[in-house]
């Protein structure tokens, strides 16, 4: 790519970021968001209070306590929070224990206990009135809302795609967060997406059907487990149910704007446009020629796939008994980091001669690749924090970064050796992705067939697929322009570690 084209590409990326920032910030001017640090029982929790700037919301008018799902945070609940705020309600959205900015330890039981302590604390301080409060939640948060309602006695409950709580309809005991059913209270509304997991939908339907209380269950067409958080249909039904439970004036309330989501998408496009020229400036503008030793010792593709498959299967059979990185104290994240470490170490031991050959990398090149990855991590996580979802790492998460980085580097370094030098960029990228798929299939197999219980790795598979698709482009570019397997692996490992530390709760 010529210098002129790179400059134009970077300018286009900056324009996308500017327009995206405007789309995210302009609708937000209508809402006031105040952040509190709350000590709730044994938990310290980051709580955001959302209200309309043009309305005087009082506890007597009505409040909503909105609970997020597993591996989520309070920012991702923003659309639903604003929908409730448009009714003149005050909306409290906490980061549950181990999620977002709240420190751990996370267990499902601790999350439920701390959410209950938060409710009692808000009521004791007069910030909410129980019989003027709607208790709402999504996924794990929906299950917690149902479970707390019997003790808190709110005006109404809205459970959106609540997590299953008994082993039925194909859901096994090992994959459950909770293992007992609640007794739903009156004015309970359960909503699930049409494309939610079948076991989740059937479990929620059974809960509604067998409850003696007034429980209304419905399926929202065209929605998945995640899209329900941004669905106008879900927001409208939640507004109507809250208005009925709180006897609010019977009128149609305004729905929030989706502009911030469009801004988020536009900003990601902008960051991708900027990343290419930036990485070329950091690691070299010309394709590097790798050493003859590296080019002559390429691994046969079939052998590479077999090695990754066998080592992955070996890892998932070992991990139920021994997780070398359990000390990370990440909910199911220690399992994944240990998997990376075992598979990566096996690959490097099988190809020690190629490790010695590829390790001949200049220190400044490693520094450049590492610096580029760190800067991109801050840009991407900062952008998500501004527009769509909490992604900024707290110091509790940074403390786990070095060990996760080690495991990610070993794994990606092994893949770089198997993929070999960049001769045909598209073919190499496709082959590299196929090795990732083989490894992930073994992980999913361990969860589904060996019943290891790490269901989060399956639920987050789509997120990881998007990550590897995009990060893989940068890894390939670094490898092609630097000719260094360690530099490419380090670049990818920093991004992968930061991504995982955003997702996995602190345990």
Buried (B, 14 or more C-beta within 10 A) or exposed (E): EEEEEBEBBBEBBEEBBEBBBEBBBEBBEBBBBEEEEBEBBEBBBBBBBBBBEEBEBEBEBBBBBBBBBBBBBBBBBBBBBBBBBBBBBBBBBBBBBBBBBBBBBBBBEBBBBBBBBBBBBBBEEEBBBBEBBBBBBBBBBBBBBBBBBEEBEBBBBBBBBBBBBBBEBEBBEEBBBBEEBBEBBBBBBBBBBEBBBEBBBBBBBBBBEEBEBEBEBEBBEEBBBBBBBBBEBBBBBBBBBBBBBBEBEEEEBEBBBBBBBBBBBBBBBBBBBBBBBBBBBBBBEEBBEBEEEBEEBBBEBEEBBEBBBBBBBBBBEBBBEEBBBBEBBBBBBBBBBBBBBBBBBBBBEBBEEBBEBBEEBEEEBBEBBBEBBBBBBEBBBEBBBBBBBBBBBBEBBEBBBEBBBBBBBBBBBBBBBBBBBBEEBEEBBEBBBBBBEBBBBBBBBBBEEBEBBBBBBBBBBEBBBEBBEBBBBBBBBBBBBBBBBBBBBBBBBBBBBBBBBBBBBBB
